[in-house]
Amino acid sequence: MIENTPTANVDPPAAETVLVAFHGFGPLIVHRDGGYHCAEGIARVVRQIIRALVDLGFKVVVTSHREDVERIHGFLSSVGGVALRIMVVDEEVLGTSKAFEAIGRLRRIASVRPFSANIDHLNTVYRARDFKRMPSALASIIAVAIFKAARRVKQQIGDIRLIRGDMPRAKYVDLINADAGIGHVIVSHYYTYPELYHLSGKNVVLYLPDYMPYFYKDSAEMGARWQSAMIGRRMVAKARRILTNSAFTASYLPETELAARPENIVHVPLPFLNDNSRDAESPGRLGALPAHYVFYPTRNRPSKRLADFAKTVAIVNERLKAAGNRDQLVGILTSPLTGKPAADAGEHLISLSELTDAELGYLYKNALCLLFTSEMEGNFPTQITEALHLGVPVVATNIPLITLELEDASASLDLVDVGDCEGFADRVMSILADRPAVVRRQQDARDLSSRKFAYDNFKRGLFELFRS
């Protein structure tokens, strides 16, 4: 459990209660090993925001669909405690077809979870030889496929309304507006909750870690949809403040089509997100780990360049073989990578999905290094924060998201140009030769990270955000 510690020498909170839109994340929370876990990065960030708000003396209300209440409460209760309440939002957005009202949890999963995650879950069940769960896993995949098709039809109907300038409405927003005790509302994604455009009389804070369509203008997979952009522009205009965790994001947001005003953007760097990982024991579900493996926990998106991750693993193994070294390198991901992108690494690539915090920490601590191949992120990469926090060597791309935050200390990391797989392999080989030396060499980045990304700094930044 994460310990809540009060912040000294601050004035009382500006408002008694903050509401956090969270019901979109409910289907992504899983229950395992007696706890509740979520691999979605924004959900983990919002959990830290809630922790800080509670420490500052705020009461917090989070939204949830009825079937997700237990999961959401389990995921957030360790940081929220008695200061946390849940608002159930069961009604459908007004104006949508009644045909979608009974679809329930699988429909919500279909709306937020990539289909590849369901395939990965099926593969996990198969590898575990858990044949009793196989029929339900197959049925779930079929149902989600059907619901995703239905959701596309629903989106098309919604698109027609957006063309007319109509934003969807929901009854729960009226309840928020009528509650005088709620002074602030945090919108935890720029297009997931379009109905919150109808908030009135509240100080709205929009959490906006990135705007990827600015860099991937023609990629629907990276969010470049006119519908999302329209919702985003309206939510940005509605927000009193825009919270971001990256100096780089803060620098480019005003230039995007979201038209964020520079004076409304508040940059608060993220702290370490996984307090339960430092003392992680060996989780039995993972089994025996490879002697040498590189690790990159992330979703499979074009910006992550996971094909570079697989190719680097292959290059290192080729070098080891050519040198007569019988050691082999394995790459561990948390998203499935198949087909041509995975072909280089072949059998030396493993996917482990839906990790608990303890499992995540254990994989970090025993990894040869973090192999971070991404070309673009929304924040200073949380993976790098976690690796540095746990004393794990970092091999990463030389991108502004890293260098702007760490400044001169970034030179102590092993940074490689985007796409330079031979360069990645050089760094991995040097860590294989002397890992402790690399850990010592990266101490400057570790020291700066521990100061700049300290939880107290994060809490202080949120206090200033909600006080102003």
Salt bridges, closest charged atoms under 4 A:
ASP11 OD2 - ARG467 NH1 3.86
GLU16 OE2 - LYS59 NZ 2.94
ASP55 OD2 - LYS459 NZ 3.80
GLU67 OE2 - ARG108 NE 2.65
ASP68 OD1 - ARG71 NH2 2.58
ASP68 OD1 - ARG105 NH1 3.13
ASP90 OD2 - ARG66 NE 2.55
GLU92 OE2 - ARG107 NH2 3.16
GLU92 OE1 - LYS154 NZ 3.72
GLU101 OE2 - LYS98 NZ 2.73
ASP130 OD2 - ARG133 NH1 3.49
ASP166 OD2 - ARG164 NH2 3.08
ASP174 OD1 - ARG169 NH2 3.76
GLU195 OE2 - HIS23 NE2 3.77
GLU257 OE1 - ARG233 NH1 3.38
ASP275 OD2 - ARG51 NH1 3.06
ASP308 OD2 - ARG305 NE 2.61
ASP327 OD2 - HIS292 NE2 3.71
GLU354 OE1 - ARG32 NH2 3.43
ASP357 OD1 - ARG44 NH1 2.99
ASP357 OD2 - ARG47 NH2 3.37
GLU359 OE2 - ARG285 NE 2.88
GLU375 OE1 - ARG305 NH1 3.14
GLU377 OE2 - LYS304 NZ 2.77
GLU386 OE2 - ARG44 NH2 3.38
GLU405 OE2 - HIS267 NE2 3.21
GLU405 OE1 - LYS452 NZ 3.09
ASP414 OD1 - ARG441 NH1 2.52
GLU422 OE1 - ARG319 NH2 2.71
ASP426 OD1 - ARG319 NH1 2.69
ASP456 OD1 - LYS459 NZ 3.72
GLU464 OE1 - ARG467 NH2 2.76
